Amino acid sequence: MSWGGAAQSMVTSLKNNKRNRENTFAKLKRQGYGEGSHIKTRSKKKLSNKAKEHIRSLAEIDRQNNTIQTVLILFFSIVIFGVILYFVLK
């Protein structure tokens, strides 16, 4: 059951070729993303009410467009399904 030493040689090869993996947090810190880094992640400025209203209006327009698109897709799917059904059952 020793398999001619093949298993032991594979284990030895794996041990010899093992590499130490660097911690992700250490790597990020080394690249300059650690505490006190000069990279800002958030803006401290607040939006004005006018900007908030503009963003809300854009979101509302996007919702309306998605609703219209869904209705059109549903309508044309029903029409195409009806035409196919008509020709199949004819």
C-alpha positions in Angstrom: 0.0 0.0 0.0 2.9 2.3 -0.2 2.4 3.0 -3.9 6.1 2.9 -4.5 6.8 6.2 -2.7 4.7 8.2 -5.2 2.4 9.6 -2.6 5.3 10.6 -0.3 7.1 12.3 -3.2 4.0 14.3 -4.0 3.7 15.4 -0.3 7.3 16.4 -0.3 7.0 18.3 -3.5 4.0 20.2 -2.1 5.8 21.1 1.1 8.9 22.3 -0.9 6.9 24.4 -3.3 4.7 26.0 -0.6 4.6 29.8 -0.6 3.7 32.1 2.1 0.6 34.1 1.3 0.7 37.7 2.2 -2.2 39.0 4.3 -4.6 41.1 2.1 -4.8 43.8 4.7 -1.0 44.0 5.0 -0.8 44.2 1.2 -3.3 47.0 1.1 -1.5 48.9 3.8 1.8 48.5 2.0 0.1 50.0 -1.1 -1.1 53.0 0.8 -4.6 52.2 1.7 -4.1 51.8 5.4 -5.1 54.0 8.3 -4.2 57.7 7.8 -3.7 57.3 4.1 -4.0 60.3 1.9 -6.8 58.7 -0.2 -10.3 60.1 0.7 -13.1 57.6 0.5 -16.0 60.0 1.1 -16.8 63.6 0.5 -17.7 65.6 3.6 -19.9 68.0 1.5 -23.6 67.7 1.8 -26.0 68.0 -1.1 -28.2 71.0 -1.5 -32.0 70.6 -1.5 -32.0 71.5 -5.2 -29.5 68.7 -6.0 -31.5 66.3 -4.0 -34.7 67.2 -5.9 -32.8 66.8 -9.2 -31.6 63.3 -8.2 -35.1 62.3 -7.1 -36.6 63.5 -10.4 -34.0 61.5 -12.3 -34.8 58.4 -10.3 -38.6 58.9 -10.9 -38.0 59.3 -14.6 -35.9 56.1 -14.6 -38.7 54.2 -12.7 -41.3 55.4 -15.3 -39.1 54.4 -18.2 -38.6 50.9 -16.7 -42.4 50.6 -16.2 -43.1 51.6 -19.8 -40.4 49.2 -21.1 -41.9 46.3 -19.0 -45.4 47.0 -20.3 -44.2 47.2 -23.9 -42.3 44.0 -23.7 -45.3 42.2 -22.1 -47.6 43.5 -24.8 -45.4 42.5 -27.7 -44.8 39.1 -26.2 -48.5 38.5 -25.9 -49.0 39.6 -29.5 -46.2 37.4 -30.8 -47.4 34.5 -28.8 -50.9 35.0 -30.1 -49.7 35.1 -33.8 -47.6 31.9 -33.3 -50.6 30.2 -31.6 -52.9 31.3 -34.4 -50.6 29.7 -37.1 -50.0 26.6 -35.1 -53.7 25.9 -34.4 -54.9 26.9 -37.8 
